[in-house]
Amino acid sequence: MFTLTRRAFVGAALCAAALPLRAANAYPNGRPVRLIVPYTPGGGTDTVARAIAAKTTSVAGWSVVVENRPGASGNIGLDLVAKSKPDGLTLALGQTANLAINPALMPNVPFDPAKDFSPVVLVASLPVMLVVKADARWKTLADLVRDAKAAPGELKQALAGSGTVGHMAGELLAYQAGFKVLNVPYRGAAPALNDLLGGNTDYMFATPQAAQEMLKGKLLRPLAVTAPARLPILPDVPTVAESGYDGFAAVDWKAVVAPAGTPPAVIDSINAALVKVLADPATVAMFTAEGSTTLGGAPDAAVRYIQEEQQKWARLIREAGIQTAT
């Protein structure tokens, strides 16, 4: 009797111990996870998504499939996720533009980022840099601001697109420095940089990814970066903040979000896997090489950060009277 009872007790204990593991492993239960990229293949967001998807597959054993749904400045892909079943099987790699800027800048955004998504984890942040032609007369940010103030609305700022972080960085600088900005929008960073090199515009806030080859070729001169601290890949380039604009920061952050209503246990499972991926030395090295900083953290941290960014850009857009650049 004793032996049977003991066996029954041990068996019950083992079953009880296995319950949390089974619960944790219930997601995604062999089903593929879609990671929606709201931009075209080959871009910066797409590259990050595919690297994370591959690493998550190897770390967690999940089948993570990247699906590109571009259009409307990223709004089409995000709207698809906002309206998806909240089971954690459809996620999005959102970013500053579509989660924090577009809703305040564009009148017809089809989703409410504050209500329609459950943030899962912050992935990484990437600053932009103010660049001019290598033979431009401006050697410092102060030089450029001086001329912009002396000739209001005459210096032309190239934009990779309306509502991008580069667009907002330029607007923030103009607002804080007190000059009028003349925006010239393009369909992407490549044509914007090409026209800058051609002398059709005067300056641009571009990502290190987009400008790196032109910087290496000495075709562009970087005047400042928008990160809170200097970049390891550009240690000699000052920040906008240290150039006289205390507290200035404009970064293109990325975050994985799920549809609102996704169960907290599922959110936590995805977060745990992605935090492990982001802490991997190979992942950190990949991001550092392009000028990015890996983030990670708990879902609550992502919620707070995104809310702060939404409030920051909405305030700037309202106070400076910023409109979409056409």
C-alpha positions as CSV (number, residue, x, y, z in Angstrom):
1,M,0.0,0.0,0.0
2,F,2.8,2.4,0.9
3,T,4.7,1.7,-2.3
4,L,1.5,2.3,-4.4
5,T,0.7,5.5,-2.5
6,R,4.2,6.8,-2.9
7,R,4.2,6.1,-6.6
8,A,0.9,7.8,-6.9
9,F,2.2,10.8,-5.0
10,V,5.4,11.0,-7.1
11,G,3.4,10.7,-10.3
12,A,1.0,13.4,-9.2
13,A,3.9,15.7,-8.3
14,L,5.6,15.1,-11.7
15,C,2.3,15.9,-13.5
16,A,1.9,19.1,-11.4
17,A,5.4,20.2,-12.2
18,A,4.8,19.6,-15.9
19,L,1.7,21.8,-16.0
20,P,3.5,25.2,-16.2
21,L,5.8,23.8,-18.8
22,R,2.9,22.5,-20.9
23,A,1.2,25.8,-20.5
24,A,4.3,27.7,-21.6
25,N,4.8,25.4,-24.5
26,A,1.2,25.6,-25.6
27,Y,2.1,28.6,-27.7
28,P,2.4,28.4,-30.6
29,N,1.7,24.7,-30.4
30,G,3.4,23.9,-33.7
31,R,1.5,26.6,-35.6
32,P,3.4,29.1,-37.8
33,V,3.8,32.7,-36.5
34,R,3.4,35.5,-39.0
35,L,5.6,38.5,-38.5
36,I,4.2,41.3,-40.7
37,V,6.6,43.9,-42.1
38,P,4.7,46.9,-43.3
39,Y,7.3,47.8,-45.9
40,T,8.8,46.3,-49.0
41,P,11.4,43.5,-49.0
42,G,15.1,44.5,-48.7
43,G,14.6,47.6,-46.5
44,G,15.9,48.2,-43.0
45,T,12.8,47.0,-41.3
46,D,12.6,43.9,-43.5
47,T,16.2,43.0,-42.8
48,V,15.7,43.3,-39.0
49,A,12.5,41.2,-39.2
50,R,14.1,38.4,-41.1
51,A,17.1,38.3,-38.8
52,I,14.9,38.1,-35.7
53,A,12.6,35.5,-37.3
54,A,15.5,33.2,-38.2
55,K,17.0,33.6,-34.7
56,T,13.7,33.0,-33.0
57,T,13.2,29.8,-35.0
58,S,16.6,28.5,-33.8
59,V,16.2,29.6,-30.2
60,A,12.6,28.8,-29.6
61,G,11.9,26.2,-32.3
62,W,9.0,28.2,-33.7
63,S,8.2,28.6,-37.3
64,V,8.3,32.4,-37.8
65,V,7.4,33.6,-41.3
66,V,8.0,37.1,-42.4
67,E,5.3,38.6,-44.6
68,N,5.6,42.0,-46.3
69,R,2.5,44.1,-46.5
70,P,3.7,47.6,-47.6
71,G,1.7,50.7,-48.4
72,A,0.4,53.9,-46.9
73,S,3.6,54.7,-44.9
74,G,3.3,51.4,-43.1
75,N,-0.3,51.8,-42.2
76,I,-1.7,48.9,-44.4
77,G,0.5,46.2,-42.7
78,L,-0.2,47.6,-39.2
79,D,-4.0,47.7,-39.9
80,L,-3.9,44.1,-40.9
81,V,-2.4,43.1,-37.6
82,A,-4.8,45.4,-35.6
83,K,-7.7,43.5,-37.1
84,S,-6.2,40.0,-36.8
85,K,-7.3,37.4,-34.3
86,P,-5.6,38.1,-30.9
87,D,-4.0,34.7,-30.6
88,G,-0.3,35.7,-31.0
89,L,0.0,34.1,-34.4
90,T,0.0,37.4,-36.2
91,L,2.5,40.0,-35.1
92,A,3.9,43.2,-36.6
93,L,7.3,44.8,-36.5
94,G,6.1,48.4,-36.0
95,Q,8.3,51.5,-35.7
96,T,8.3,55.1,-34.8
97,A,6.6,56.3,-37.9
98,N,3.5,54.1,-37.9
99,L,3.1,53.7,-34.2
100,A,3.9,57.2,-32.9
101,I,4.1,59.7,-35.8
102,N,1.5,58.9,-38.4
103,P,-1.5,58.9,-36.1
104,A,-0.8,62.5,-35.1
105,L,0.3,63.6,-38.6
106,M,-2.1,61.9,-40.9
107,P,-5.9,62.4,-40.7
108,N,-7.0,58.9,-41.9
109,V,-4.9,56.3,-40.1
110,P,-7.1,53.3,-40.0
111,F,-6.1,52.1,-36.5
112,D,-5.5,53.6,-33.1
113,P,-2.0,52.5,-31.9
114,A,-2.8,53.3,-28.3
115,K,-5.9,51.0,-28.3
116,D,-5.5,48.4,-31.1
117,F,-2.1,46.8,-30.2
118,S,-0.5,45.0,-27.3
119,P,3.2,45.9,-27.3
120,V,5.4,42.8,-26.9
121,V,9.0,44.0,-26.8
122,L,11.2,46.9,-27.9
123,V,13.6,45.6,-30.5
124,A,16.2,48.3,-31.3
125,S,16.7,52.0,-31.8
126,L,18.5,53.6,-34.7
127,P,19.2,57.4,-34.8
128,V,19.4,59.5,-37.9
129,M,22.2,61.7,-38.9
130,L,22.3,65.2,-40.5
131,V,24.3,64.9,-43.7
132,V,25.4,67.3,-46.4
133,K,27.5,67.0,-49.5
134,A,31.2,66.5,-48.7
135,D,32.0,69.8,-50.5
136,A,29.2,71.8,-48.9
137,R,30.1,75.0,-47.1
138,W,28.7,73.8,-43.8
139,K,31.3,72.2,-41.5
140,T,29.2,72.1,-38.4
141,L,25.5,72.1,-37.4
142,A,25.9,75.6,-36.2
143,D,27.0,76.7,-39.7
144,L,23.9,75.2,-41.2
145,V,21.5,76.6,-38.6
146,R,23.1,80.1,-39.1
147,D,22.4,80.0,-42.8
148,A,18.9,78.6,-42.4
149,K,18.0,81.4,-40.0
150,A,19.5,84.0,-42.4
151,A,17.5,82.8,-45.3
152,P,14.1,81.5,-44.0
153,G,12.6,78.7,-46.1
154,E,15.4,78.7,-48.7
155,L,17.5,75.8,-47.6
156,K,16.0,72.5,-48.8
157,Q,15.7,69.4,-46.6
158,A,15.4,66.1,-48.4
159,L,13.1,63.6,-46.9
160,A,13.0,59.8,-47.4
161,G,9.3,60.2,-47.0
162,S,6.7,62.2,-45.1
163,G,6.2,61.2,-41.5
164,T,9.6,59.4,-41.2
165,V,11.9,60.0,-38.3
166,G,14.2,61.9,-40.6
167,H,11.3,64.3,-41.4
168,M,10.5,64.8,-37.7
169,A,14.1,65.2,-36.8
170,G,14.3,68.1,-39.3
171,E,11.1,69.6,-38.0
172,L,12.3,69.3,-34.4
173,L,15.6,71.0,-35.2
174,A,13.8,73.8,-37.1
175,Y,11.4,74.3,-34.2
176,Q,14.1,74.4,-31.5
177,A,16.5,76.5,-33.5
178,G,13.8,78.9,-34.8
179,F,14.0,78.7,-38.5
180,K,11.6,77.7,-41.3
181,V,12.2,74.3,-43.0
182,L,11.5,73.6,-46.7
183,N,10.8,69.9,-47.1
184,V,11.4,68.0,-50.3
185,P,9.9,64.5,-50.0
186,Y,11.0,61.5,-52.0
187,R,9.9,57.9,-52.3
188,G,12.6,56.4,-50.1
189,A,16.1,57.2,-48.9
190,A,18.0,56.3,-52.1
191,P,16.4,58.9,-54.4
192,A,16.6,61.5,-51.6
193,L,20.3,61.0,-51.1
194,N,21.0,60.9,-54.9
195,D,19.3,64.3,-55.2
196,L,21.3,65.6,-52.3
197,L,24.5,64.6,-54.0
198,G,23.2,66.2,-57.2
199,G,22.8,69.5,-55.4
200,N,19.0,69.6,-55.7
201,T,18.7,69.8,-51.9
202,D,20.9,71.0,-49.1
203,Y,20.8,68.5,-46.3
204,M,19.0,65.4,-45.0
205,F,18.5,63.5,-41.8
206,A,19.3,59.9,-43.0
207,T,19.8,56.6,-41.2
208,P,23.4,55.3,-41.0
209,Q,22.2,52.3,-43.0
210,A,21.1,54.4,-45.9
211,A,24.1,56.7,-45.9
212,Q,27.0,54.4,-44.9
213,E,28.3,53.7,-48.4
214,M,28.3,57.4,-49.3
215,L,30.0,58.2,-46.1
216,K,32.7,55.6,-46.8
217,G,33.1,57.0,-50.2
218,K,33.6,60.5,-48.8
219,L,30.6,61.8,-50.8
220,L,28.7,63.0,-47.7
221,R,29.8,64.9,-44.6
222,P,28.0,64.0,-41.3
223,L,27.3,67.1,-39.1
224,A,25.5,65.5,-36.2
225,V,23.6,62.4,-35.0
226,T,20.2,62.5,-33.2
227,A,21.0,59.8,-30.6
228,P,21.4,60.8,-26.9
229,A,25.1,59.8,-27.2
230,R,27.7,59.5,-30.0
231,L,27.6,56.4,-32.1
232,P,30.5,53.9,-31.8
233,I,30.6,53.7,-35.6
234,L,30.9,57.5,-35.9
235,P,32.8,58.5,-32.7
236,D,33.9,61.9,-34.1
237,V,30.5,63.1,-35.1
238,P,28.8,65.1,-32.3
239,T,25.2,64.7,-31.2
240,V,22.6,67.4,-31.9
241,A,22.2,67.7,-28.2
242,E,25.8,68.5,-27.5
243,S,25.8,70.9,-30.5
244,G,23.6,73.3,-28.5
245,Y,20.1,71.6,-28.4
246,D,20.0,70.0,-25.0
247,G,17.7,66.9,-24.8
248,F,17.3,66.6,-28.5
249,A,16.7,63.0,-29.5
250,A,15.0,61.4,-32.6
251,V,15.4,57.7,-33.1
252,D,13.8,55.2,-35.4
253,W,12.9,52.5,-32.9
254,K,11.3,49.2,-33.7
255,A,8.9,47.1,-31.6
256,V,7.0,43.8,-32.0
257,V,3.3,44.3,-31.4
258,A,0.4,41.9,-31.2
259,P,-3.4,42.7,-31.7
260,A,-5.1,44.1,-28.6
261,G,-6.6,41.4,-26.5
262,T,-3.8,38.9,-27.0
263,P,-3.7,36.9,-23.7
264,P,-0.9,38.1,-21.3
265,A,0.5,34.5,-21.1
266,V,1.0,34.5,-24.9
267,I,2.6,38.0,-24.8
268,D,4.9,36.8,-22.1
269,S,5.9,33.7,-24.0
270,I,6.8,35.8,-27.1
271,N,8.6,38.4,-25.0
272,A,10.7,35.8,-23.3
273,A,11.8,34.3,-26.6
274,L,12.6,37.6,-28.2
275,V,14.5,39.0,-25.2
276,K,16.7,36.0,-25.4
277,V,17.2,36.6,-29.2
278,L,18.1,40.3,-28.6
279,A,20.6,39.4,-25.9
280,D,22.5,37.0,-28.1
281,P,26.0,38.4,-28.8
282,A,25.5,37.8,-32.6
283,T,22.3,39.8,-32.6
284,V,23.9,42.6,-30.6
285,A,26.9,42.7,-33.0
286,M,24.7,42.8,-36.0
287,F,22.7,45.8,-34.7
288,T,25.9,47.6,-33.5
289,A,27.5,47.3,-36.9
290,E,24.7,49.4,-38.5
291,G,24.6,52.0,-35.7
292,S,21.6,50.5,-33.8
293,T,21.2,49.6,-30.1
294,T,19.3,46.5,-29.1
295,L,16.6,47.1,-26.4
296,G,14.5,44.2,-25.1
297,G,12.8,44.5,-21.7
298,A,9.4,43.5,-20.5
299,P,6.1,44.2,-22.3
300,D,5.3,46.9,-19.7
301,A,8.5,48.8,-20.6
302,A,7.5,48.7,-24.3
303,V,4.0,50.1,-23.4
304,R,5.5,53.0,-21.5
305,Y,8.1,53.8,-24.1
306,I,5.7,53.8,-27.0
307,Q,3.2,56.0,-25.0
308,E,6.0,58.5,-24.3
309,E,7.0,58.6,-28.0
310,Q,3.4,59.0,-29.1
311,Q,3.0,62.0,-26.8
312,K,6.3,63.5,-27.7
313,W,5.7,63.5,-31.5
314,A,2.0,64.5,-31.2
315,R,3.1,67.5,-29.1
316,L,5.7,68.6,-31.6
317,I,3.3,68.2,-34.6
318,R,0.6,70.2,-32.7
319,E,2.9,73.0,-31.4
320,A,4.9,73.4,-34.6
321,G,1.9,73.0,-36.9
322,I,3.6,70.3,-38.9
323,Q,1.7,68.8,-41.9
324,T,2.5,66.0,-44.3
325,A,5.1,66.9,-46.8
326,T,3.8,66.6,-50.4
